[in-house]
Amino acid sequence: MSTPHTSEAPPLFLPVEELLALAGRVFLRLGLSLPHAEAMARTVVAGQRDECHSHGVYRILSCAHTVRAGKVALQAEPVLTPASGAVVRVDARYGFSPLAFERGLPALVAAARQHGIGALAIQHCFHFSALWPEIEAITAHGLAALALTPSHAWVAPAGGRQPVFGTNPIAFGWPRPGQHPFVFDFATSAIARGDLELHRRAGTPLPPGCGVDAQGRPSTDPVAVAQGAMLAFGGHKGSALSAMVELMAGALIGDWTSAESLAFDAGDGATPCHGELILAFDPARLGGGDLADQQQRAERLFDAITGQGARLPSQRRFEARARSLERGVAVPRALHAEILALAD
Protein backbone atom coordinates (compact mmCIF):
# COMPACT_ATOMS: atom_id res chain seq x y z
CA MET A 1 0.00 0.00 0.00
CA SER A 2 1.50 3.33 -1.01
CA THR A 3 1.79 6.12 1.49
CA PRO A 4 -0.56 9.08 1.11
CA HIS A 5 0.67 12.11 -0.80
CA THR A 6 1.23 15.28 1.18
CA SER A 7 2.28 18.79 0.17
CA GLU A 8 4.89 19.20 2.89
CA ALA A 9 8.43 20.45 2.22
CA PRO A 10 10.96 18.13 0.57
CA PRO A 11 12.31 15.52 2.99
CA LEU A 12 15.68 15.48 4.67
CA PHE A 13 18.21 12.93 3.45
CA LEU A 14 20.24 11.46 6.30
CA PRO A 15 23.04 8.89 6.24
CA VAL A 16 21.96 5.54 7.66
CA GLU A 17 24.49 5.83 10.50
CA GLU A 18 23.16 9.26 11.51
CA LEU A 19 19.57 8.05 11.56
CA LEU A 20 20.58 4.96 13.56
CA ALA A 21 22.29 7.16 16.13
CA LEU A 22 19.25 9.45 16.39
CA ALA A 23 16.79 6.56 16.77
CA GLY A 24 19.01 4.88 19.34
CA ARG A 25 19.26 8.14 21.30
CA VAL A 26 15.48 8.43 21.41
CA PHE A 27 15.03 4.88 22.66
CA LEU A 28 17.67 5.37 25.34
CA ARG A 29 15.99 8.62 26.36
CA LEU A 30 12.71 6.71 26.67
CA GLY A 31 14.39 4.43 29.20
CA LEU A 32 15.18 1.32 27.18
CA SER A 33 18.35 -0.63 27.90
CA LEU A 34 21.18 -0.23 25.40
CA PRO A 35 20.63 -3.67 23.78
CA HIS A 36 16.92 -2.90 23.32
CA ALA A 37 17.62 0.61 21.99
CA GLU A 38 20.11 -0.66 19.42
CA ALA A 39 17.86 -3.50 18.23
CA MET A 40 14.88 -1.15 17.97
CA ALA A 41 16.91 1.43 16.04
CA ARG A 42 18.08 -1.18 13.54
CA THR A 43 14.49 -2.24 12.93
CA VAL A 44 12.87 1.17 12.37
CA VAL A 45 15.78 2.54 10.33
CA ALA A 46 15.66 -0.51 8.06
CA GLY A 47 12.02 0.29 7.34
CA GLN A 48 12.76 3.94 6.59
CA ARG A 49 15.78 3.02 4.47
CA ASP A 50 13.60 0.76 2.32
CA GLU A 51 10.86 3.42 2.07
CA CYS A 52 8.41 1.32 4.10
CA HIS A 53 7.21 4.48 5.79
CA SER A 54 4.43 2.89 7.81
CA HIS A 55 7.06 0.72 9.53
CA GLY A 56 9.95 3.17 9.49
CA VAL A 57 10.99 5.85 11.97
CA TYR A 58 7.36 6.94 12.27
CA ARG A 59 7.08 3.90 14.56
CA ILE A 60 9.29 5.70 17.09
CA LEU A 61 6.26 7.81 17.96
CA SER A 62 4.01 4.81 18.64
CA CYS A 63 6.79 3.15 20.65
CA ALA A 64 7.11 6.31 22.74
CA HIS A 65 3.38 6.21 23.41
CA THR A 66 3.64 2.55 24.40
CA VAL A 67 6.43 3.39 26.85
CA ARG A 68 4.32 6.15 28.39
CA ALA A 69 1.41 3.71 28.76
CA GLY A 70 3.58 1.88 31.29
CA LYS A 71 3.03 -1.69 30.12
CA VAL A 72 6.27 -2.51 28.29
CA ALA A 73 9.28 -3.71 30.32
CA LEU A 74 12.07 -1.37 29.24
CA GLN A 75 14.97 -3.33 30.71
CA ALA A 76 13.64 -6.86 30.18
CA GLU A 77 16.28 -9.41 29.25
CA PRO A 78 14.77 -12.03 26.89
CA VAL A 79 15.02 -15.58 28.23
CA LEU A 80 16.12 -18.22 25.72
CA THR A 81 15.02 -21.74 26.61
CA PRO A 82 17.44 -24.46 25.45
CA ALA A 83 16.20 -25.94 22.20
CA SER A 84 13.94 -28.98 22.47
CA GLY A 85 14.46 -30.75 19.17
CA ALA A 86 13.58 -28.29 16.43
CA VAL A 87 11.74 -25.91 18.77
CA VAL A 88 13.34 -22.76 20.17
CA ARG A 89 11.50 -20.60 22.68
CA VAL A 90 12.21 -17.05 23.77
CA ASP A 91 10.24 -15.29 26.48
CA ALA A 92 10.46 -11.55 25.76
CA ARG A 93 9.16 -10.88 29.29
CA TYR A 94 6.90 -8.08 28.07
CA GLY A 95 9.69 -6.23 26.31
CA PHE A 96 9.78 -5.05 22.72
CA SER A 97 10.26 -7.83 20.16
CA PRO A 98 13.43 -7.02 18.12
CA LEU A 99 15.89 -8.00 20.86
CA ALA A 100 14.01 -11.23 21.59
CA PHE A 101 14.28 -12.20 17.92
CA GLU A 102 17.98 -11.36 17.77
CA ARG A 103 18.62 -13.49 20.86
CA GLY A 104 16.72 -16.45 19.41
CA LEU A 105 18.08 -16.28 15.85
CA PRO A 106 21.31 -18.28 16.32
CA ALA A 107 19.46 -21.15 18.00
CA LEU A 108 16.79 -21.10 15.28
CA VAL A 109 19.43 -21.35 12.56
CA ALA A 110 21.17 -24.19 14.40
CA ALA A 111 17.88 -26.09 14.79
CA ALA A 112 17.09 -25.73 11.09
CA ARG A 113 20.57 -26.93 10.15
CA GLN A 114 20.24 -30.00 12.41
CA HIS A 115 16.64 -30.98 11.72
CA GLY A 116 15.87 -29.42 8.34
CA ILE A 117 13.26 -27.22 10.01
CA GLY A 118 13.38 -24.99 13.07
CA ALA A 119 10.58 -23.19 14.91
CA LEU A 120 11.12 -20.06 17.00
CA ALA A 121 8.25 -19.22 19.34
CA ILE A 122 8.55 -15.74 20.85
CA GLN A 123 6.16 -15.07 23.71
CA HIS A 124 5.05 -11.99 25.64
CA CYS A 125 6.49 -9.41 23.25
CA PHE A 126 5.37 -5.98 22.14
CA HIS A 127 5.62 -6.32 18.35
CA PHE A 128 5.47 -3.12 16.30
CA SER A 129 7.53 -3.78 13.20
CA ALA A 130 7.33 -5.34 9.77
CA LEU A 131 8.29 -9.02 9.54
CA TRP A 132 10.66 -8.78 6.58
CA PRO A 133 13.70 -7.67 8.65
CA GLU A 134 13.41 -10.95 10.55
CA ILE A 135 12.86 -12.91 7.33
CA GLU A 136 15.94 -11.34 5.72
CA ALA A 137 18.03 -12.15 8.80
CA ILE A 138 17.15 -15.83 8.26
CA THR A 139 17.56 -15.94 4.47
CA ALA A 140 21.05 -14.45 4.98
CA HIS A 141 21.95 -17.88 6.42
CA GLY A 142 20.76 -19.66 3.25
CA LEU A 143 17.47 -20.73 4.84
CA ALA A 144 13.87 -20.23 3.74
CA ALA A 145 11.61 -18.65 6.33
CA LEU A 146 7.98 -18.06 7.27
CA ALA A 147 6.76 -15.69 10.00
CA LEU A 148 3.32 -15.08 11.49
CA THR A 149 2.09 -12.75 14.21
CA PRO A 150 -1.26 -11.38 15.43
CA SER A 151 -1.81 -7.80 16.70
CA HIS A 152 -4.81 -6.02 18.25
CA ALA A 153 -8.36 -7.00 17.27
CA TRP A 154 -8.99 -4.31 14.65
CA VAL A 155 -10.29 -6.40 11.72
CA ALA A 156 -13.76 -7.81 11.19
CA PRO A 157 -14.17 -11.32 9.72
CA ALA A 158 -15.74 -11.66 6.28
CA GLY A 159 -19.48 -11.15 6.64
CA GLY A 160 -19.12 -9.45 10.03
CA ARG A 161 -18.58 -5.91 11.27
CA GLN A 162 -17.10 -6.37 14.75
CA PRO A 163 -13.30 -6.58 15.12
CA VAL A 164 -11.98 -10.07 15.87
CA PHE A 165 -8.66 -10.40 14.03
CA GLY A 166 -5.52 -8.36 14.07
CA THR A 167 -3.87 -7.13 10.89
CA ASN A 168 -2.10 -10.51 11.18
CA PRO A 169 0.82 -10.28 8.76
CA ILE A 170 2.38 -13.24 6.97
CA ALA A 171 5.93 -13.07 5.63
CA PHE A 172 8.01 -15.53 3.62
CA GLY A 173 11.57 -15.52 2.31
CA TRP A 174 13.62 -17.65 -0.09
CA PRO A 175 17.42 -17.29 -0.24
CA ARG A 176 19.02 -16.43 -3.58
CA PRO A 177 22.82 -16.73 -3.61
CA GLY A 178 24.40 -13.51 -4.85
CA GLN A 179 21.06 -11.69 -5.08
CA HIS A 180 18.47 -10.18 -2.81
CA PRO A 181 16.18 -12.89 -1.40
CA PHE A 182 12.65 -13.44 -2.61
CA VAL A 183 10.56 -11.91 0.19
CA PHE A 184 6.94 -11.01 0.69
CA ASP A 185 5.40 -9.48 3.79
CA PHE A 186 1.79 -8.41 3.88
CA ALA A 187 -1.00 -7.88 6.36
CA THR A 188 -4.08 -10.01 5.94
CA SER A 189 -6.08 -6.82 6.42
CA ALA A 190 -6.88 -4.73 3.35
CA ILE A 191 -4.54 -2.02 4.60
CA ALA A 192 -1.82 -2.04 7.25
CA ARG A 193 -2.65 -0.32 10.53
CA GLY A 194 0.37 1.93 10.09
CA ASP A 195 -0.88 3.03 6.67
CA LEU A 196 -4.28 3.80 8.17
CA GLU A 197 -2.55 6.06 10.70
CA LEU A 198 -0.49 7.76 7.97
CA HIS A 199 -3.70 8.56 6.10
CA ARG A 200 -5.16 10.02 9.30
CA ARG A 201 -2.08 12.19 9.87
CA ALA A 202 -2.13 13.38 6.26
CA GLY A 203 -5.90 13.98 6.21
CA THR A 204 -6.36 11.79 3.14
CA PRO A 205 -9.09 9.17 2.53
CA LEU A 206 -8.45 5.44 2.54
CA PRO A 207 -8.88 3.40 -0.63
CA PRO A 208 -12.38 1.89 -0.86
CA GLY A 209 -12.89 -1.49 0.73
CA CYS A 210 -10.51 -1.04 3.65
CA GLY A 211 -12.98 -0.69 6.48
CA VAL A 212 -16.37 0.12 7.95
CA ASP A 213 -17.52 2.67 10.51
CA ALA A 214 -18.98 1.87 13.93
CA GLN A 215 -22.38 1.19 12.32
CA GLY A 216 -20.88 -1.28 9.86
CA ARG A 217 -21.18 1.05 6.86
CA PRO A 218 -18.33 1.12 4.30
CA SER A 219 -16.09 4.12 4.91
CA THR A 220 -12.92 5.71 3.54
CA ASP A 221 -12.51 7.97 6.59
CA PRO A 222 -9.47 6.68 8.55
CA VAL A 223 -10.88 8.04 11.82
CA ALA A 224 -14.27 6.38 11.28
CA VAL A 225 -12.62 3.08 10.34
CA ALA A 226 -10.39 3.23 13.43
CA GLN A 227 -13.58 3.57 15.49
CA GLY A 228 -15.31 0.80 13.53
CA ALA A 229 -13.41 -2.07 11.93
CA MET A 230 -10.85 -2.70 9.25
CA LEU A 231 -11.55 -5.41 6.69
CA ALA A 232 -9.54 -8.43 5.55
CA PHE A 233 -8.18 -8.43 2.02
CA GLY A 234 -9.83 -10.76 -0.46
CA GLY A 235 -13.00 -11.29 1.54
CA HIS A 236 -13.35 -14.82 2.93
CA LYS A 237 -9.86 -15.83 1.74
CA GLY A 238 -8.06 -13.14 3.70
CA SER A 239 -10.37 -13.75 6.64
CA ALA A 240 -9.43 -17.46 6.70
CA LEU A 241 -5.71 -16.64 6.54
CA SER A 242 -6.16 -14.18 9.38
CA ALA A 243 -7.83 -16.87 11.49
CA MET A 244 -4.92 -19.19 10.72
CA VAL A 245 -2.46 -16.58 12.05
CA GLU A 246 -4.49 -16.27 15.27
CA LEU A 247 -4.26 -20.04 15.75
CA MET A 248 -0.66 -20.60 14.68
CA ALA A 249 0.93 -17.56 16.35
CA GLY A 250 -1.49 -17.42 19.26
CA ALA A 251 -3.13 -20.58 20.53
CA LEU A 252 -0.50 -22.95 19.08
CA ILE A 253 2.44 -21.31 20.89
CA GLY A 254 0.51 -20.61 24.10
CA ASP A 255 0.15 -16.86 23.66
CA TRP A 256 -2.60 -14.31 23.20
CA THR A 257 -4.97 -13.83 20.31
CA SER A 258 -5.53 -10.32 18.96
CA ALA A 259 -8.67 -9.98 21.08
CA GLU A 260 -6.72 -10.86 24.22
CA SER A 261 -3.98 -8.39 23.27
CA LEU A 262 -6.57 -5.64 22.88
CA ALA A 263 -8.14 -6.53 26.23
CA PHE A 264 -4.71 -6.31 27.88
CA ASP A 265 -4.25 -2.88 26.32
CA ALA A 266 -7.39 -1.70 28.11
CA GLY A 267 -7.74 1.41 25.95
CA ASP A 268 -4.17 2.67 26.37
CA GLY A 269 -3.50 2.57 22.62
CA ALA A 270 -0.15 0.85 23.08
CA THR A 271 1.64 -1.40 20.62
CA PRO A 272 0.07 -4.90 20.59
CA CYS A 273 1.43 -7.50 23.02
CA HIS A 274 1.32 -11.15 21.96
CA GLY A 275 3.52 -13.87 20.47
CA GLU A 276 5.20 -14.61 17.18
CA LEU A 277 5.94 -17.84 15.32
CA ILE A 278 8.93 -17.97 12.97
CA LEU A 279 9.80 -21.08 10.95
CA ALA A 280 13.13 -21.67 9.22
CA PHE A 281 13.73 -24.33 6.54
CA ASP A 282 17.06 -25.70 5.33
CA PRO A 283 16.81 -26.47 1.58
CA ALA A 284 19.91 -28.66 1.76
CA ARG A 285 18.33 -30.95 4.37
CA LEU A 286 14.77 -30.94 3.06
CA GLY A 287 15.75 -31.40 -0.60
CA GLY A 288 17.96 -34.36 0.09
CA GLY A 289 19.72 -33.90 -3.18
CA ASP A 290 21.56 -31.36 -5.30
CA LEU A 291 21.21 -27.91 -3.71
CA ALA A 292 22.41 -26.21 -6.90
CA ASP A 293 19.62 -27.93 -8.84
CA GLN A 294 17.06 -26.77 -6.26
CA GLN A 295 18.27 -23.18 -6.62
CA GLN A 296 18.19 -23.39 -10.41
CA ARG A 297 14.60 -24.62 -10.27
CA ALA A 298 13.69 -21.65 -8.08
CA GLU A 299 15.50 -19.23 -10.39
CA ARG A 300 13.59 -20.57 -13.41
CA LEU A 301 10.40 -19.75 -11.53
CA PHE A 302 11.57 -16.20 -10.81
CA ASP A 303 12.67 -15.77 -14.45
CA ALA A 304 9.21 -16.87 -15.60
CA ILE A 305 7.75 -14.06 -13.47
CA THR A 306 10.13 -11.26 -14.37
CA GLY A 307 10.54 -12.38 -17.98
CA GLN A 308 7.03 -11.14 -18.77
CA GLY A 309 7.55 -7.76 -17.11
CA ALA A 310 6.12 -8.62 -13.71
CA ARG A 311 7.92 -7.64 -10.51
CA LEU A 312 9.00 -9.90 -7.70
CA PRO A 313 7.72 -8.97 -4.25
CA SER A 314 10.05 -6.53 -2.44
CA GLN A 315 11.75 -5.48 -5.70
CA ARG A 316 10.65 -1.88 -5.15
CA ARG A 317 11.91 -2.07 -1.58
CA PHE A 318 15.34 -3.28 -2.65
CA GLU A 319 15.50 -0.50 -5.24
CA ALA A 320 14.60 1.99 -2.50
CA ARG A 321 17.35 0.55 -0.32
CA ALA A 322 19.92 1.19 -3.04
CA ARG A 323 18.72 4.80 -3.40
CA SER A 324 18.88 5.37 0.34
CA LEU A 325 22.38 3.99 0.65
CA GLU A 326 23.51 6.27 -2.17
CA ARG A 327 21.78 9.56 -1.33
CA GLY A 328 20.75 9.11 2.30
CA VAL A 329 17.51 8.01 3.93
CA ALA A 330 14.52 10.26 3.23
CA VAL A 331 12.74 11.49 6.37
CA PRO A 332 9.84 13.98 6.28
CA ARG A 333 10.90 17.21 7.98
CA ALA A 334 7.90 17.34 10.29
CA LEU A 335 8.49 13.76 11.43
CA HIS A 336 12.20 14.47 11.92
CA ALA A 337 11.30 17.41 14.14
CA GLU A 338 9.02 15.20 16.25
CA ILE A 339 11.79 12.63 16.65
CA LEU A 340 14.33 15.30 17.57
CA ALA A 341 11.97 16.58 20.23
CA LEU A 342 11.82 13.09 21.75
CA ALA A 343 15.62 12.80 21.64
CA ASP A 344 16.30 16.19 23.21
Number of C-alpha atoms within 10 A of each C-alpha: 12 10 15 16 11 11 6 10 9 10 14 13 15 17 15 21 13 12 24 22 15 19 26 25 22 23 25 18 15 18 16 23 16 15 16 23 27 20 19 26 24 19 26 27 28 22 23 24 27 23 24 22 22 23 24 22 26 23 22 23 15 16 21 19 16 20 20 13 15 11 17 22 18 21 17 19 18 24 16 16 13 11 18 9 13 21 19 24 22 24 22 26 21 21 25 32 27 25 22 26 24 14 16 22 20 13 22 27 26 17 24 24 21 14 15 20 24 25 24 25 24 29 28 23 28 27 22 23 21 22 25 24 18 22 28 22 16 25 25 16 14 20 25 25 26 23 23 24 28 35 31 28 23 25 33 24 22 16 10 12 21 20 18 23 28 31 29 29 21 21 21 24 24 24 23 18 11 6 7 15 22 20 22 18 20 18 24 27 28 22 22 20 22 19 20 27 15 20 22 17 13 14 15 16 15 21 16 12 17 23 32 26 21 16 12 15 13 20 22 19 22 27 18 18 24 19 15 24 29 35 32 29 20 14 15 13 12 20 23 16 19 29 18 15 29 26 18 20 26 25 13 13 17 16 24 25 28 29 19 19 22 24 12 17 18 10 9 14 13 24 27 23 30 29 32 29 21 25 23 30 25 22 22 16 15 14 12 10 11 10 14 10 11 14 16 12 12 16 13 12 12 15 14 12 13 12 11 8 9 11 12 14 13 17 15 13 15 16 12 18 20 14 16 20 14 11 12 19 26 22 22 17 15 13 15 18 12 13 20 14 10 18 16 8
